[in-house]
């Protein structure tokens, strides 16, 4: 997926299937076996689409980190990675503010619902769809990230990764 110098690509990825909460604190939940396979399939899909993130913004929760590590195995280049607390504890408006500070053309965000689903719906002029585990919502932003806002970044692709 190529972009012009003024077009930006935002890739939202909901973490893959995680263990039930049980007695563990939520941030320590890991991926299930299915989640590991689905996360690897998510990386393969990114590679097949030619989407090469230059920056990954990832929640610090264990399940999102594990999702990222599986995705990374399919990528040919290693992007910069930042683990950002707002992706775990914040809402769509906090994430929007964070994205407005980005300086690279292609960003992959790995996080949680309802934040990612709400952000996707906020950005897309058509609304947005439900985001299942290991699903993508890819958005095009025509112009600088600083201009990212409600209804400015339409969905160009969606995908649910199943390995």
Rosetta constraint file for C-alpha pairs under 8 A:
AtomPair CA 1 CA 49 HARMONIC 6.25 0.50
AtomPair CA 1 CA 50 HARMONIC 5.02 0.50
AtomPair CA 1 CA 51 HARMONIC 5.59 0.50
AtomPair CA 2 CA 50 HARMONIC 7.83 0.50
AtomPair CA 3 CA 7 HARMONIC 5.54 0.50
AtomPair CA 3 CA 8 HARMONIC 6.77 0.50
AtomPair CA 3 CA 9 HARMONIC 7.62 0.50
AtomPair CA 3 CA 105 HARMONIC 7.86 0.50
AtomPair CA 4 CA 8 HARMONIC 7.95 0.50
AtomPair CA 5 CA 105 HARMONIC 8.00 0.50
AtomPair CA 6 CA 142 HARMONIC 6.03 0.50
AtomPair CA 6 CA 143 HARMONIC 4.90 0.50
AtomPair CA 6 CA 144 HARMONIC 6.79 0.50
AtomPair CA 7 CA 105 HARMONIC 7.21 0.50
AtomPair CA 7 CA 140 HARMONIC 6.71 0.50
AtomPair CA 7 CA 141 HARMONIC 5.65 0.50
AtomPair CA 7 CA 142 HARMONIC 4.47 0.50
AtomPair CA 7 CA 143 HARMONIC 5.54 0.50
AtomPair CA 7 CA 144 HARMONIC 7.66 0.50
AtomPair CA 8 CA 104 HARMONIC 7.99 0.50
AtomPair CA 8 CA 105 HARMONIC 4.77 0.50
AtomPair CA 8 CA 106 HARMONIC 5.91 0.50
AtomPair CA 8 CA 140 HARMONIC 5.77 0.50
AtomPair CA 8 CA 141 HARMONIC 4.85 0.50
AtomPair CA 8 CA 142 HARMONIC 6.23 0.50
AtomPair CA 8 CA 143 HARMONIC 6.78 0.50
AtomPair CA 8 CA 144 HARMONIC 7.27 0.50
AtomPair CA 8 CA 145 HARMONIC 7.40 0.50
AtomPair CA 9 CA 105 HARMONIC 6.22 0.50
AtomPair CA 9 CA 106 HARMONIC 4.68 0.50
AtomPair CA 9 CA 107 HARMONIC 6.37 0.50
AtomPair CA 9 CA 138 HARMONIC 7.07 0.50
AtomPair CA 9 CA 139 HARMONIC 5.78 0.50
AtomPair CA 9 CA 140 HARMONIC 4.88 0.50
AtomPair CA 9 CA 141 HARMONIC 6.18 0.50
AtomPair CA 10 CA 106 HARMONIC 5.99 0.50
AtomPair CA 10 CA 107 HARMONIC 5.10 0.50
AtomPair CA 10 CA 108 HARMONIC 6.18 0.50
AtomPair CA 10 CA 109 HARMONIC 7.63 0.50
AtomPair CA 10 CA 138 HARMONIC 5.78 0.50
AtomPair CA 10 CA 139 HARMONIC 5.03 0.50
AtomPair CA 10 CA 140 HARMONIC 6.40 0.50
AtomPair CA 10 CA 141 HARMONIC 7.42 0.50
AtomPair CA 11 CA 106 HARMONIC 7.65 0.50
AtomPair CA 11 CA 107 HARMONIC 6.05 0.50
AtomPair CA 11 CA 108 HARMONIC 4.65 0.50
AtomPair CA 11 CA 109 HARMONIC 6.10 0.50
AtomPair CA 11 CA 136 HARMONIC 6.73 0.50
AtomPair CA 11 CA 137 HARMONIC 5.98 0.50
AtomPair CA 11 CA 138 HARMONIC 4.49 0.50
AtomPair CA 11 CA 139 HARMONIC 6.33 0.50
AtomPair CA 12 CA 108 HARMONIC 6.01 0.50
AtomPair CA 12 CA 109 HARMONIC 4.93 0.50
AtomPair CA 12 CA 110 HARMONIC 6.25 0.50
AtomPair CA 12 CA 111 HARMONIC 7.73 0.50
AtomPair CA 12 CA 116 HARMONIC 6.73 0.50
AtomPair CA 12 CA 120 HARMONIC 7.74 0.50
AtomPair CA 12 CA 136 HARMONIC 5.50 0.50
AtomPair CA 12 CA 137 HARMONIC 5.14 0.50
AtomPair CA 12 CA 138 HARMONIC 6.22 0.50
AtomPair CA 13 CA 108 HARMONIC 7.24 0.50
AtomPair CA 13 CA 109 HARMONIC 6.01 0.50
AtomPair CA 13 CA 110 HARMONIC 4.85 0.50
AtomPair CA 13 CA 111 HARMONIC 6.52 0.50
AtomPair CA 13 CA 116 HARMONIC 7.75 0.50
AtomPair CA 13 CA 134 HARMONIC 6.40 0.50
AtomPair CA 13 CA 135 HARMONIC 5.64 0.50
AtomPair CA 13 CA 136 HARMONIC 4.65 0.50
AtomPair CA 13 CA 137 HARMONIC 6.72 0.50
AtomPair CA 14 CA 110 HARMONIC 5.78 0.50
AtomPair CA 14 CA 111 HARMONIC 5.25 0.50
AtomPair CA 14 CA 112 HARMONIC 5.45 0.50
AtomPair CA 14 CA 113 HARMONIC 6.96 0.50
AtomPair CA 14 CA 116 HARMONIC 6.89 0.50
AtomPair CA 14 CA 131 HARMONIC 6.87 0.50
AtomPair CA 14 CA 132 HARMONIC 7.07 0.50
AtomPair CA 14 CA 133 HARMONIC 5.54 0.50
AtomPair CA 14 CA 134 HARMONIC 5.32 0.50
AtomPair CA 14 CA 135 HARMONIC 5.62 0.50
AtomPair CA 14 CA 136 HARMONIC 6.79 0.50
AtomPair CA 15 CA 39 HARMONIC 7.62 0.50
AtomPair CA 15 CA 63 HARMONIC 6.55 0.50
AtomPair CA 15 CA 64 HARMONIC 5.21 0.50
AtomPair CA 15 CA 67 HARMONIC 5.78 0.50
AtomPair CA 15 CA 110 HARMONIC 6.22 0.50
AtomPair CA 15 CA 111 HARMONIC 5.91 0.50
AtomPair CA 15 CA 112 HARMONIC 6.37 0.50
AtomPair CA 15 CA 133 HARMONIC 5.72 0.50
AtomPair CA 15 CA 134 HARMONIC 5.32 0.50
AtomPair CA 15 CA 135 HARMONIC 7.77 0.50
AtomPair CA 16 CA 31 HARMONIC 6.71 0.50
AtomPair CA 16 CA 35 HARMONIC 4.72 0.50
AtomPair CA 16 CA 36 HARMONIC 7.12 0.50
AtomPair CA 16 CA 38 HARMONIC 6.32 0.50
AtomPair CA 16 CA 39 HARMONIC 5.66 0.50
AtomPair CA 16 CA 63 HARMONIC 7.32 0.50
AtomPair CA 16 CA 64 HARMONIC 7.59 0.50
AtomPair CA 16 CA 67 HARMONIC 6.07 0.50
AtomPair CA 16 CA 133 HARMONIC 4.74 0.50
AtomPair CA 16 CA 134 HARMONIC 4.26 0.50
AtomPair CA 16 CA 135 HARMONIC 7.88 0.50
AtomPair CA 17 CA 31 HARMONIC 5.74 0.50
AtomPair CA 17 CA 32 HARMONIC 6.04 0.50
AtomPair CA 17 CA 34 HARMONIC 6.69 0.50
AtomPair CA 17 CA 35 HARMONIC 4.24 0.50
AtomPair CA 17 CA 36 HARMONIC 7.82 0.50
AtomPair CA 17 CA 38 HARMONIC 7.81 0.50
AtomPair CA 17 CA 133 HARMONIC 5.58 0.50
AtomPair CA 17 CA 134 HARMONIC 7.07 0.50
AtomPair CA 18 CA 29 HARMONIC 6.43 0.50
AtomPair CA 18 CA 30 HARMONIC 5.56 0.50
AtomPair CA 18 CA 31 HARMONIC 4.06 0.50
AtomPair CA 18 CA 32 HARMONIC 5.25 0.50
AtomPair CA 18 CA 35 HARMONIC 6.30 0.50
AtomPair CA 18 CA 63 HARMONIC 6.29 0.50
AtomPair CA 19 CA 29 HARMONIC 5.95 0.50
AtomPair CA 19 CA 30 HARMONIC 5.92 0.50
AtomPair CA 19 CA 31 HARMONIC 5.83 0.50
AtomPair CA 19 CA 32 HARMONIC 5.52 0.50
AtomPair CA 20 CA 29 HARMONIC 7.54 0.50
AtomPair CA 21 CA 25 HARMONIC 7.26 0.50
AtomPair CA 21 CA 26 HARMONIC 6.20 0.50
AtomPair CA 21 CA 29 HARMONIC 6.54 0.50
AtomPair CA 24 CA 28 HARMONIC 6.27 0.50
AtomPair CA 24 CA 29 HARMONIC 6.58 0.50
AtomPair CA 25 CA 29 HARMONIC 7.06 0.50
AtomPair CA 26 CA 61 HARMONIC 7.89 0.50
AtomPair CA 27 CA 60 HARMONIC 7.66 0.50
AtomPair CA 27 CA 61 HARMONIC 4.51 0.50
AtomPair CA 27 CA 62 HARMONIC 5.98 0.50
AtomPair CA 27 CA 63 HARMONIC 7.68 0.50
AtomPair CA 28 CA 61 HARMONIC 6.36 0.50
AtomPair CA 28 CA 62 HARMONIC 5.26 0.50
AtomPair CA 28 CA 63 HARMONIC 7.40 0.50
AtomPair CA 29 CA 61 HARMONIC 7.61 0.50
AtomPair CA 29 CA 62 HARMONIC 6.03 0.50
AtomPair CA 29 CA 63 HARMONIC 5.95 0.50
AtomPair CA 30 CA 62 HARMONIC 5.65 0.50
AtomPair CA 30 CA 63 HARMONIC 4.68 0.50
AtomPair CA 30 CA 66 HARMONIC 7.24 0.50
AtomPair CA 31 CA 35 HARMONIC 5.11 0.50
AtomPair CA 31 CA 36 HARMONIC 6.05 0.50
AtomPair CA 31 CA 63 HARMONIC 5.37 0.50
AtomPair CA 31 CA 66 HARMONIC 6.84 0.50
AtomPair CA 31 CA 67 HARMONIC 7.62 0.50
AtomPair CA 32 CA 36 HARMONIC 6.30 0.50
AtomPair CA 33 CA 37 HARMONIC 6.48 0.50
AtomPair CA 34 CA 38 HARMONIC 6.05 0.50
AtomPair CA 34 CA 163 HARMONIC 7.69 0.50
AtomPair CA 35 CA 39 HARMONIC 5.95 0.50
AtomPair CA 35 CA 67 HARMONIC 7.79 0.50
AtomPair CA 35 CA 134 HARMONIC 7.73 0.50
AtomPair CA 36 CA 40 HARMONIC 6.31 0.50
AtomPair CA 36 CA 66 HARMONIC 7.61 0.50
AtomPair CA 36 CA 67 HARMONIC 6.98 0.50
AtomPair CA 36 CA 70 HARMONIC 6.74 0.50
AtomPair CA 37 CA 41 HARMONIC 6.28 0.50
AtomPair CA 37 CA 162 HARMONIC 7.36 0.50
AtomPair CA 37 CA 163 HARMONIC 5.14 0.50
AtomPair CA 38 CA 42 HARMONIC 6.18 0.50
AtomPair CA 38 CA 134 HARMONIC 6.31 0.50
AtomPair CA 38 CA 161 HARMONIC 5.55 0.50
AtomPair CA 38 CA 162 HARMONIC 4.70 0.50
AtomPair CA 38 CA 163 HARMONIC 4.64 0.50
AtomPair CA 39 CA 43 HARMONIC 6.50 0.50
AtomPair CA 39 CA 67 HARMONIC 5.27 0.50
AtomPair CA 39 CA 68 HARMONIC 7.60 0.50
AtomPair CA 39 CA 70 HARMONIC 5.47 0.50
AtomPair CA 39 CA 71 HARMONIC 5.80 0.50
AtomPair CA 39 CA 134 HARMONIC 6.17 0.50
AtomPair CA 39 CA 161 HARMONIC 7.15 0.50
AtomPair CA 39 CA 162 HARMONIC 7.98 0.50
AtomPair CA 39 CA 163 HARMONIC 7.83 0.50
AtomPair CA 40 CA 44 HARMONIC 6.40 0.50
AtomPair CA 40 CA 67 HARMONIC 7.80 0.50
AtomPair CA 40 CA 70 HARMONIC 4.74 0.50
AtomPair CA 40 CA 71 HARMONIC 5.23 0.50
AtomPair CA 40 CA 73 HARMONIC 7.27 0.50
AtomPair CA 40 CA 74 HARMONIC 7.22 0.50
AtomPair CA 40 CA 163 HARMONIC 7.24 0.50
AtomPair CA 41 CA 45 HARMONIC 6.18 0.50
AtomPair CA 41 CA 71 HARMONIC 7.53 0.50
AtomPair CA 41 CA 161 HARMONIC 5.63 0.50
AtomPair CA 41 CA 162 HARMONIC 6.16 0.50
AtomPair CA 41 CA 163 HARMONIC 5.12 0.50
AtomPair CA 42 CA 46 HARMONIC 6.37 0.50
AtomPair CA 42 CA 71 HARMONIC 6.02 0.50
AtomPair CA 42 CA 134 HARMONIC 6.61 0.50
AtomPair CA 42 CA 135 HARMONIC 7.73 0.50
AtomPair CA 42 CA 160 HARMONIC 7.90 0.50
AtomPair CA 42 CA 161 HARMONIC 5.10 0.50
AtomPair CA 42 CA 162 HARMONIC 7.63 0.50
AtomPair CA 43 CA 47 HARMONIC 6.32 0.50
AtomPair CA 43 CA 70 HARMONIC 6.84 0.50
AtomPair CA 43 CA 71 HARMONIC 3.80 0.50
AtomPair CA 43 CA 72 HARMONIC 6.40 0.50
AtomPair CA 43 CA 73 HARMONIC 6.99 0.50
AtomPair CA 43 CA 74 HARMONIC 5.06 0.50
AtomPair CA 43 CA 75 HARMONIC 6.76 0.50
AtomPair CA 44 CA 48 HARMONIC 6.11 0.50
AtomPair CA 44 CA 71 HARMONIC 7.29 0.50
AtomPair CA 44 CA 74 HARMONIC 5.41 0.50
AtomPair CA 44 CA 75 HARMONIC 7.77 0.50
AtomPair CA 45 CA 49 HARMONIC 6.15 0.50
AtomPair CA 45 CA 161 HARMONIC 7.48 0.50
AtomPair CA 46 CA 50 HARMONIC 6.28 0.50
AtomPair CA 46 CA 51 HARMONIC 5.26 0.50
AtomPair CA 46 CA 52 HARMONIC 7.27 0.50
AtomPair CA 46 CA 75 HARMONIC 7.81 0.50
AtomPair CA 47 CA 51 HARMONIC 6.03 0.50
AtomPair CA 47 CA 52 HARMONIC 7.17 0.50
AtomPair CA 47 CA 74 HARMONIC 6.48 0.50
AtomPair CA 47 CA 75 HARMONIC 6.08 0.50
AtomPair CA 51 CA 106 HARMONIC 7.95 0.50
AtomPair CA 52 CA 75 HARMONIC 7.29 0.50
AtomPair CA 52 CA 77 HARMONIC 7.48 0.50
AtomPair CA 52 CA 106 HARMONIC 7.05 0.50
AtomPair CA 53 CA 79 HARMONIC 6.23 0.50
AtomPair CA 53 CA 106 HARMONIC 4.88 0.50
AtomPair CA 53 CA 107 HARMONIC 5.21 0.50
AtomPair CA 53 CA 108 HARMONIC 5.78 0.50
AtomPair CA 54 CA 78 HARMONIC 7.83 0.50
AtomPair CA 54 CA 79 HARMONIC 4.65 0.50
AtomPair CA 54 CA 80 HARMONIC 6.28 0.50
AtomPair CA 54 CA 104 HARMONIC 6.39 0.50
AtomPair CA 54 CA 105 HARMONIC 7.20 0.50
AtomPair CA 54 CA 106 HARMONIC 5.63 0.50
AtomPair CA 54 CA 107 HARMONIC 6.15 0.50
AtomPair CA 54 CA 108 HARMONIC 7.99 0.50
AtomPair CA 55 CA 79 HARMONIC 5.24 0.50
AtomPair CA 55 CA 80 HARMONIC 4.82 0.50
AtomPair CA 55 CA 81 HARMONIC 5.85 0.50
AtomPair CA 55 CA 82 HARMONIC 7.78 0.50
AtomPair CA 55 CA 104 HARMONIC 7.01 0.50
AtomPair CA 55 CA 106 HARMONIC 6.79 0.50
AtomPair CA 55 CA 107 HARMONIC 5.01 0.50
AtomPair CA 55 CA 108 HARMONIC 6.33 0.50
AtomPair CA 56 CA 79 HARMONIC 6.64 0.50
AtomPair CA 56 CA 80 HARMONIC 6.18 0.50
AtomPair CA 56 CA 81 HARMONIC 4.66 0.50
AtomPair CA 56 CA 82 HARMONIC 6.23 0.50
AtomPair CA 56 CA 107 HARMONIC 5.87 0.50
AtomPair CA 56 CA 108 HARMONIC 4.74 0.50
AtomPair CA 56 CA 109 HARMONIC 5.81 0.50
AtomPair CA 56 CA 110 HARMONIC 7.48 0.50
AtomPair CA 57 CA 81 HARMONIC 6.07 0.50
AtomPair CA 57 CA 82 HARMONIC 5.08 0.50
AtomPair CA 57 CA 83 HARMONIC 6.01 0.50
AtomPair CA 57 CA 84 HARMONIC 6.51 0.50
AtomPair CA 57 CA 87 HARMONIC 7.99 0.50
AtomPair CA 57 CA 107 HARMONIC 7.41 0.50
AtomPair CA 57 CA 108 HARMONIC 6.25 0.50
AtomPair CA 57 CA 109 HARMONIC 4.77 0.50
AtomPair CA 57 CA 110 HARMONIC 6.33 0.50
AtomPair CA 58 CA 64 HARMONIC 6.60 0.50
AtomPair CA 58 CA 65 HARMONIC 6.92 0.50
AtomPair CA 58 CA 68 HARMONIC 7.59 0.50
AtomPair CA 58 CA 81 HARMONIC 7.30 0.50
AtomPair CA 58 CA 82 HARMONIC 6.14 0.50
AtomPair CA 58 CA 83 HARMONIC 4.78 0.50
AtomPair CA 58 CA 84 HARMONIC 5.97 0.50
AtomPair CA 58 CA 87 HARMONIC 6.72 0.50
AtomPair CA 58 CA 109 HARMONIC 5.80 0.50
AtomPair CA 58 CA 110 HARMONIC 4.73 0.50
AtomPair CA 58 CA 111 HARMONIC 6.17 0.50
AtomPair CA 59 CA 64 HARMONIC 5.93 0.50
AtomPair CA 59 CA 65 HARMONIC 7.12 0.50
AtomPair CA 59 CA 83 HARMONIC 5.45 0.50
AtomPair CA 59 CA 84 HARMONIC 5.35 0.50
AtomPair CA 59 CA 85 HARMONIC 6.02 0.50
AtomPair CA 59 CA 86 HARMONIC 7.36 0.50
AtomPair CA 59 CA 87 HARMONIC 4.71 0.50
AtomPair CA 59 CA 88 HARMONIC 5.24 0.50
AtomPair CA 59 CA 110 HARMONIC 6.38 0.50
AtomPair CA 59 CA 111 HARMONIC 5.41 0.50
AtomPair CA 59 CA 112 HARMONIC 7.96 0.50
AtomPair CA 60 CA 64 HARMONIC 6.85 0.50
AtomPair CA 60 CA 65 HARMONIC 6.50 0.50
AtomPair CA 60 CA 83 HARMONIC 5.19 0.50
AtomPair CA 60 CA 84 HARMONIC 6.21 0.50
AtomPair CA 60 CA 85 HARMONIC 6.14 0.50
AtomPair CA 60 CA 87 HARMONIC 7.70 0.50
AtomPair CA 60 CA 88 HARMONIC 6.86 0.50
AtomPair CA 61 CA 65 HARMONIC 6.38 0.50
AtomPair CA 61 CA 88 HARMONIC 6.91 0.50
AtomPair CA 62 CA 66 HARMONIC 6.11 0.50
AtomPair CA 63 CA 67 HARMONIC 6.10 0.50
AtomPair CA 64 CA 68 HARMONIC 6.17 0.50
AtomPair CA 64 CA 110 HARMONIC 6.25 0.50
AtomPair CA 64 CA 111 HARMONIC 6.26 0.50
AtomPair CA 65 CA 69 HARMONIC 6.25 0.50
AtomPair CA 66 CA 70 HARMONIC 6.35 0.50
AtomPair CA 67 CA 71 HARMONIC 6.24 0.50
AtomPair CA 67 CA 110 HARMONIC 7.90 0.50
AtomPair CA 68 CA 72 HARMONIC 5.93 0.50
AtomPair CA 68 CA 110 HARMONIC 7.23 0.50
AtomPair CA 69 CA 73 HARMONIC 6.60 0.50
AtomPair CA 70 CA 74 HARMONIC 7.61 0.50
AtomPair CA 71 CA 75 HARMONIC 7.15 0.50
AtomPair CA 72 CA 78 HARMONIC 7.46 0.50
AtomPair CA 84 CA 88 HARMONIC 7.55 0.50
AtomPair CA 85 CA 89 HARMONIC 6.26 0.50
AtomPair CA 85 CA 90 HARMONIC 7.68 0.50
AtomPair CA 86 CA 90 HARMONIC 4.49 0.50
AtomPair CA 86 CA 91 HARMONIC 7.60 0.50
AtomPair CA 86 CA 94 HARMONIC 6.83 0.50
AtomPair CA 86 CA 95 HARMONIC 6.86 0.50
AtomPair CA 87 CA 91 HARMONIC 7.69 0.50
AtomPair CA 87 CA 95 HARMONIC 6.78 0.50
AtomPair CA 87 CA 110 HARMONIC 7.93 0.50
AtomPair CA 87 CA 111 HARMONIC 5.78 0.50
AtomPair CA 87 CA 112 HARMONIC 7.36 0.50
AtomPair CA 88 CA 111 HARMONIC 6.81 0.50
AtomPair CA 88 CA 112 HARMONIC 6.91 0.50
AtomPair CA 90 CA 94 HARMONIC 5.79 0.50
AtomPair CA 90 CA 95 HARMONIC 6.98 0.50
AtomPair CA 90 CA 115 HARMONIC 7.50 0.50
AtomPair CA 91 CA 95 HARMONIC 6.44 0.50
AtomPair CA 91 CA 115 HARMONIC 5.15 0.50
AtomPair CA 92 CA 96 HARMONIC 6.04 0.50
AtomPair CA 92 CA 115 HARMONIC 5.09 0.50
AtomPair CA 92 CA 116 HARMONIC 6.85 0.50
AtomPair CA 92 CA 118 HARMONIC 6.13 0.50
AtomPair CA 92 CA 119 HARMONIC 4.91 0.50
AtomPair CA 93 CA 97 HARMONIC 6.26 0.50
AtomPair CA 93 CA 119 HARMONIC 7.65 0.50
AtomPair CA 94 CA 98 HARMONIC 6.32 0.50
AtomPair CA 95 CA 99 HARMONIC 6.17 0.50
AtomPair CA 95 CA 119 HARMONIC 7.83 0.50
AtomPair CA 96 CA 100 HARMONIC 6.32 0.50
AtomPair CA 96 CA 119 HARMONIC 7.49 0.50
AtomPair CA 96 CA 148 HARMONIC 7.41 0.50
AtomPair CA 96 CA 149 HARMONIC 7.27 0.50
AtomPair CA 97 CA 101 HARMONIC 7.10 0.50
AtomPair CA 98 CA 102 HARMONIC 7.27 0.50
AtomPair CA 99 CA 145 HARMONIC 6.57 0.50
AtomPair CA 99 CA 146 HARMONIC 7.82 0.50
AtomPair CA 99 CA 148 HARMONIC 7.72 0.50
AtomPair CA 100 CA 145 HARMONIC 4.72 0.50
AtomPair CA 100 CA 146 HARMONIC 4.31 0.50
AtomPair CA 100 CA 147 HARMONIC 7.02 0.50
AtomPair CA 100 CA 148 HARMONIC 6.21 0.50
AtomPair CA 101 CA 145 HARMONIC 6.74 0.50
AtomPair CA 101 CA 146 HARMONIC 6.43 0.50
AtomPair CA 102 CA 145 HARMONIC 6.30 0.50
AtomPair CA 102 CA 146 HARMONIC 7.98 0.50
AtomPair CA 103 CA 145 HARMONIC 7.30 0.50
AtomPair CA 111 CA 115 HARMONIC 7.75 0.50
AtomPair CA 111 CA 116 HARMONIC 6.61 0.50
AtomPair CA 112 CA 116 HARMONIC 5.96 0.50
AtomPair CA 113 CA 117 HARMONIC 5.91 0.50
AtomPair CA 113 CA 118 HARMONIC 7.84 0.50
AtomPair CA 113 CA 131 HARMONIC 7.55 0.50
AtomPair CA 114 CA 118 HARMONIC 6.00 0.50
AtomPair CA 115 CA 119 HARMONIC 6.06 0.50
AtomPair CA 116 CA 120 HARMONIC 6.07 0.50
AtomPair CA 116 CA 131 HARMONIC 7.70 0.50
AtomPair CA 117 CA 121 HARMONIC 6.27 0.50
AtomPair CA 117 CA 128 HARMONIC 7.50 0.50
AtomPair CA 117 CA 129 HARMONIC 7.21 0.50
AtomPair CA 117 CA 130 HARMONIC 6.23 0.50
AtomPair CA 117 CA 131 HARMONIC 5.73 0.50
AtomPair CA 118 CA 122 HARMONIC 6.09 0.50
AtomPair CA 119 CA 123 HARMONIC 6.14 0.50
AtomPair CA 120 CA 124 HARMONIC 6.15 0.50
AtomPair CA 120 CA 127 HARMONIC 7.54 0.50
AtomPair CA 120 CA 128 HARMONIC 5.70 0.50
AtomPair CA 120 CA 129 HARMONIC 7.75 0.50
AtomPair CA 120 CA 137 HARMONIC 6.82 0.50
AtomPair CA 120 CA 155 HARMONIC 7.90 0.50
AtomPair CA 121 CA 125 HARMONIC 7.91 0.50
AtomPair CA 121 CA 126 HARMONIC 7.68 0.50
AtomPair CA 121 CA 127 HARMONIC 4.43 0.50
AtomPair CA 121 CA 128 HARMONIC 4.14 0.50
AtomPair CA 121 CA 129 HARMONIC 7.01 0.50
AtomPair CA 122 CA 127 HARMONIC 6.61 0.50
AtomPair CA 122 CA 128 HARMONIC 7.68 0.50
AtomPair CA 122 CA 149 HARMONIC 7.78 0.50
AtomPair CA 122 CA 150 HARMONIC 5.21 0.50
AtomPair CA 122 CA 151 HARMONIC 6.15 0.50
AtomPair CA 123 CA 127 HARMONIC 7.61 0.50
AtomPair CA 123 CA 139 HARMONIC 7.94 0.50
AtomPair CA 123 CA 148 HARMONIC 7.90 0.50
AtomPair CA 123 CA 149 HARMONIC 6.27 0.50
AtomPair CA 123 CA 150 HARMONIC 4.87 0.50
AtomPair CA 123 CA 151 HARMONIC 4.45 0.50
AtomPair CA 123 CA 152 HARMONIC 5.68 0.50
AtomPair CA 123 CA 153 HARMONIC 5.07 0.50
AtomPair CA 123 CA 154 HARMONIC 6.48 0.50
AtomPair CA 124 CA 128 HARMONIC 6.05 0.50
AtomPair CA 124 CA 139 HARMONIC 7.61 0.50
AtomPair CA 124 CA 150 HARMONIC 7.39 0.50
AtomPair CA 124 CA 151 HARMONIC 4.85 0.50
AtomPair CA 124 CA 152 HARMONIC 6.64 0.50
AtomPair CA 124 CA 153 HARMONIC 5.41 0.50
AtomPair CA 124 CA 154 HARMONIC 4.24 0.50
AtomPair CA 124 CA 155 HARMONIC 5.80 0.50
AtomPair CA 125 CA 150 HARMONIC 7.80 0.50
AtomPair CA 125 CA 151 HARMONIC 4.32 0.50
AtomPair CA 125 CA 152 HARMONIC 6.92 0.50
AtomPair CA 125 CA 153 HARMONIC 7.35 0.50
AtomPair CA 125 CA 154 HARMONIC 5.88 0.50
AtomPair CA 126 CA 151 HARMONIC 7.90 0.50
AtomPair CA 126 CA 154 HARMONIC 7.47 0.50
AtomPair CA 128 CA 155 HARMONIC 7.61 0.50
AtomPair CA 131 CA 135 HARMONIC 5.81 0.50
AtomPair CA 131 CA 136 HARMONIC 7.32 0.50
AtomPair CA 131 CA 137 HARMONIC 7.80 0.50
AtomPair CA 132 CA 160 HARMONIC 7.04 0.50
AtomPair CA 133 CA 160 HARMONIC 7.58 0.50
AtomPair CA 134 CA 160 HARMONIC 5.94 0.50
AtomPair CA 134 CA 161 HARMONIC 5.41 0.50
AtomPair CA 134 CA 162 HARMONIC 7.54 0.50
AtomPair CA 135 CA 158 HARMONIC 7.31 0.50
AtomPair CA 135 CA 159 HARMONIC 5.51 0.50
AtomPair CA 135 CA 160 HARMONIC 4.09 0.50
AtomPair CA 135 CA 161 HARMONIC 5.86 0.50
AtomPair CA 136 CA 157 HARMONIC 7.75 0.50
AtomPair CA 136 CA 158 HARMONIC 5.25 0.50
AtomPair CA 136 CA 159 HARMONIC 5.09 0.50
AtomPair CA 136 CA 160 HARMONIC 6.30 0.50
AtomPair CA 137 CA 155 HARMONIC 6.55 0.50
AtomPair CA 137 CA 156 HARMONIC 7.88 0.50
AtomPair CA 137 CA 157 HARMONIC 6.17 0.50
AtomPair CA 137 CA 158 HARMONIC 4.71 0.50
AtomPair CA 137 CA 159 HARMONIC 6.97 0.50
AtomPair CA 138 CA 155 HARMONIC 5.51 0.50
AtomPair CA 138 CA 156 HARMONIC 5.61 0.50
AtomPair CA 138 CA 157 HARMONIC 5.11 0.50
AtomPair CA 138 CA 158 HARMONIC 6.13 0.50
AtomPair CA 139 CA 153 HARMONIC 5.39 0.50
AtomPair CA 139 CA 154 HARMONIC 5.34 0.50
AtomPair CA 139 CA 155 HARMONIC 4.38 0.50
AtomPair CA 139 CA 156 HARMONIC 5.50 0.50
AtomPair CA 139 CA 157 HARMONIC 7.29 0.50
AtomPair CA 140 CA 153 HARMONIC 5.06 0.50
AtomPair CA 140 CA 154 HARMONIC 5.79 0.50
AtomPair CA 140 CA 155 HARMONIC 6.62 0.50
AtomPair CA 140 CA 156 HARMONIC 6.50 0.50
AtomPair CA 141 CA 145 HARMONIC 7.31 0.50
AtomPair CA 141 CA 148 HARMONIC 6.90 0.50
AtomPair CA 141 CA 152 HARMONIC 6.50 0.50
AtomPair CA 141 CA 153 HARMONIC 4.65 0.50
AtomPair CA 141 CA 154 HARMONIC 7.39 0.50
AtomPair CA 142 CA 152 HARMONIC 7.84 0.50
AtomPair CA 142 CA 153 HARMONIC 7.36 0.50
AtomPair CA 143 CA 147 HARMONIC 6.83 0.50
AtomPair CA 144 CA 148 HARMONIC 7.28 0.50
AtomPair CA 147 CA 152 HARMONIC 7.99 0.50
AtomPair CA 148 CA 152 HARMONIC 6.07 0.50
AtomPair CA 148 CA 153 HARMONIC 7.10 0.50
AtomPair CA 149 CA 153 HARMONIC 7.59 0.50
